[in-house]
Amino acid sequence: MSRLSPTDFAAHGPLRVGLIGFGCVGQGFYDILEQLPNAEVSVARIAVKSPTKARPLPAERFEFNADALVHDPTLDVLVELIDDAEEAFRLVSTALRLGRHVVTANKAMLARNLPALLRLERKHGGTLLYEAAVAGSIPVLRTLDAHFGAEPLLAVRGILNGSSNYVLSCMAEQGSDYATALHEAQALGFAETDPTLDMAAFDPRSKAVLLAAHAFGLLVPPERVLNLGIENVTAADIAFARSQGQKIKVVADVRRHRSGAVSVLVTPQLVAADSPFYTVEREANGVEATAAFGGPQFWRGAGAGGHPTGSAVLADVLALRRGCRYRYAKLRPEAEVRLAQNLELNIYLRHPDEAVVGEALDWLGLPGAALAADAGGPYATGTVPLTTLLAWRDDLRARGIFVARTGEVRKAAQSILLNSAVAAETAA
Ligand SMILES: NC(=O)c1ccc[n+]([C@@H]2O[C@H](COP(=O)([O-])OP(=O)(O)OC[C@H]3O[C@@H](n4cnc5c(N)ncnc54)[C@H](OP(=O)(O)O)[C@@H]3O)[C@@H](O)[C@H]2O)c1
């Protein structure tokens, strides 16, 4: 039954899982269970979408109405692994209203709806775990939530998207062009169904939102978080980074400033050889957490793919057996966290047409910034407020301009109160 206590779970034999979605991650999770019979987890029902798709299991294993699983009281755990964030929210929120135990990997759904999901979890006594939603196989969320529950964190940074990292590695190591490298990442199953989510950094933005909640107790709506991607990256950018002894990586940066406010952003960044991110290649992810007393710690692991992600899903399912739930220790009503507002970012931007670079500098309020040029064509560098980049993000992307950070996030004296506003919005 869905409301079993940890003790009941232990007593009643293999956990009966309702698996919703049998794509890359669903199949990875299923395959791991086949190889680990001692895990005592059995997939009792599987729901998918398309009745006509060829499947690796007999047709009678599949059904096409996920709601039937959500409402099946004989299932102990629902594992939601579909590629549709809206439908996933409908299914997961219905399950939580019924007090069910749910495991999901759907970071887009979680990032958009975290306050509402937390309320449902608390109100109806169910459980929601989602380790697989951030950094694939790396157990980052539970570590932040449990191990660092009391100790203040100063920063959590990460390469959180295996597909864009794979593309950047192929371009740097093999000299592949962007389209070829992306095609390769898709063929290997690392990319989301919609590659824009990966390449324009919407996917790591969702993950940064989840990190902000667990590491700092900040509930930030994803649209308030700057995400710059690599859709416009070219060989000229890779060569520029190399000429500086650096590499381009898409880095999520969540940090507490001296004012106490927290900033959250995801952008390409030029990283030097002494950065732990410099050697995170291909589909790997890397996360660095800097704790007030423990100092910096770095984890590296597979960030995507059926087995690595399925392994994190299984860890959550087994954690349910032990009665685990996230504590959200930093998310306390009396400890309102502010979103930092007035960051300044050092950036590099490039486009093959000098006039377009000039146009971008006007947009960003950098008319005086000196244009430079190298063998790859014109580029510019300068310091820009985060809010300006947020305002022009879509135009920069549409115009084919590549933008990367060249240094650390600076200054954040101003901030806004967010959690109570977000909670009020989602309660409405
Ligand atoms: N791929 C990764 O490496 C990775 C890593 C971390 C997290 N994730 C997350 O894990 C989730 C699944 O990703 P994926 O790569 O496994 O996706 P996928 O390969 O595209 O598979 C999606 C699965 O969901 C099923 N589905 C879609 N809508 C459904 C519905 N309404 N009812 C029942 N089933 C439905 C599809 O059914 P059909 O088979 O009939 O099409 C398919 O089996 C996503 O939230 C993704 O963001 C993925």
The ligand as a Tripos MOL2 file, in Angstrom:
@<TRIPOS>MOLECULE
LIG
   48    52     1     0     0
SMALL
NO_CHARGES

@<TRIPOS>ATOM
      1 N1         17.8450   10.4970  -20.7460 N.am      1 LIG1
      2 C1         18.6040   10.8360  -19.6960 C.2       1 LIG1
      3 O1         19.8100   10.5750  -19.6640 O.2       1 LIG1
      4 C2         17.9790   11.5280  -18.5220 C.ar      1 LIG1
      5 C3         18.7860   11.9050  -17.4320 C.ar      1 LIG1
      6 C4         18.2010   12.4940  -16.3020 C.ar      1 LIG1
      7 C5         16.8410   12.7130  -16.2820 C.ar      1 LIG1
      8 N2         16.0780   12.3820  -17.3660 N.ar      1 LIG1
      9 C6         14.6320   12.6360  -17.2780 C.3       1 LIG1
     10 O2         13.9730   11.3700  -17.2350 O.3       1 LIG1
     11 C7         12.7070   11.4740  -17.8730 C.3       1 LIG1
     12 C8         12.6210   10.4290  -18.9740 C.3       1 LIG1
     13 O3         13.6190   10.7040  -19.9300 O.3       1 LIG1
     14 P1         13.9600    9.6580  -21.1030 P.3       1 LIG1
     15 O4         15.2330   10.1310  -21.7030 O.co2     1 LIG1
     16 O5         13.8470    8.2860  -20.5960 O.co2     1 LIG1
     17 O6         12.7450    9.9420  -22.1130 O.3       1 LIG1
     18 P2         12.3720    9.0970  -23.4190 P.3       1 LIG1
     19 O7         13.4680    8.1710  -23.7930 O.co2     1 LIG1
     20 O8         11.8830   10.0750  -24.4380 O.co2     1 LIG1
     21 O9         11.1380    8.1970  -22.9330 O.3       1 LIG1
     22 C9          9.9530    8.7840  -22.5050 C.3       1 LIG1
     23 C10         8.9830    7.6870  -22.1450 C.3       1 LIG1
     24 O10         7.8070    8.2960  -21.6020 O.3       1 LIG1
     25 C11         6.6690    7.6890  -22.1820 C.3       1 LIG1
     26 N3          5.5550    8.6240  -22.0980 N.ar      1 LIG1
     27 C12         5.4380    9.8780  -22.5960 C.ar      1 LIG1
     28 N4          4.2390   10.4040  -22.2650 N.ar      1 LIG1
     29 C13         3.5910    9.4520  -21.5480 C.ar      1 LIG1
     30 C14         2.3240    9.3810  -20.9350 C.ar      1 LIG1
     31 N5          1.4610   10.4080  -20.9860 N.pl3     1 LIG1
     32 N6          1.9710    8.2490  -20.2910 N.ar      1 LIG1
     33 C15         2.8130    7.1810  -20.2290 C.ar      1 LIG1
     34 N7          4.0480    7.1930  -20.7930 N.ar      1 LIG1
     35 C16         4.4240    8.3190  -21.4410 C.ar      1 LIG1
     36 C17         7.0930    7.3780  -23.5890 C.3       1 LIG1
     37 O11         6.1970    6.4300  -24.1240 O.3       1 LIG1
     38 P3          6.4420    5.7620  -25.5670 P.3       1 LIG1
     39 O12         7.5460    4.7600  -25.3290 O.co2     1 LIG1
     40 O13         5.1430    5.1400  -25.8830 O.co2     1 LIG1
     41 O14         6.8400    6.8820  -26.4670 O.co2     1 LIG1
     42 C18         8.5020    6.8350  -23.3360 C.3       1 LIG1
     43 O15         8.4680    5.4880  -22.9780 O.3       1 LIG1
     44 C19        12.5970   12.9180  -18.3710 C.3       1 LIG1
     45 O16        11.9340   13.6810  -17.4170 O.3       1 LIG1
     46 C20        14.0500   13.3700  -18.4540 C.3       1 LIG1
     47 O17        14.1770   14.7610  -18.2920 O.3       1 LIG1
     48 C21        16.6180   11.8070  -18.4680 C.ar      1 LIG1
@<TRIPOS>BOND
     1     1     2 1
     2     2     3 2
     3     2     4 1
     4     4     5 ar
     5     4    48 ar
     6     5     6 ar
     7     6     7 ar
     8     7     8 ar
     9     8     9 1
    10     8    48 ar
    11     9    10 1
    12     9    46 1
    13    10    11 1
    14    11    12 1
    15    11    44 1
    16    12    13 1
    17    13    14 1
    18    14    15 2
    19    14    16 1
    20    14    17 1
    21    17    18 1
    22    18    19 2
    23    18    20 1
    24    18    21 1
    25    21    22 1
    26    22    23 1
    27    23    24 1
    28    23    42 1
    29    24    25 1
    30    25    26 1
    31    25    36 1
    32    26    27 ar
    33    26    35 ar
    34    27    28 ar
    35    28    29 ar
    36    29    30 ar
    37    29    35 ar
    38    30    31 1
    39    30    32 ar
    40    32    33 ar
    41    33    34 ar
    42    34    35 ar
    43    36    37 1
    44    36    42 1
    45    37    38 1
    46    38    39 2
    47    38    40 1
    48    38    41 1
    49    42    43 1
    50    44    45 1
    51    44    46 1
    52    46    47 1
@<TRIPOS>SUBSTRUCTURE
     1 LIG1         1 GROUP 0 **** ****
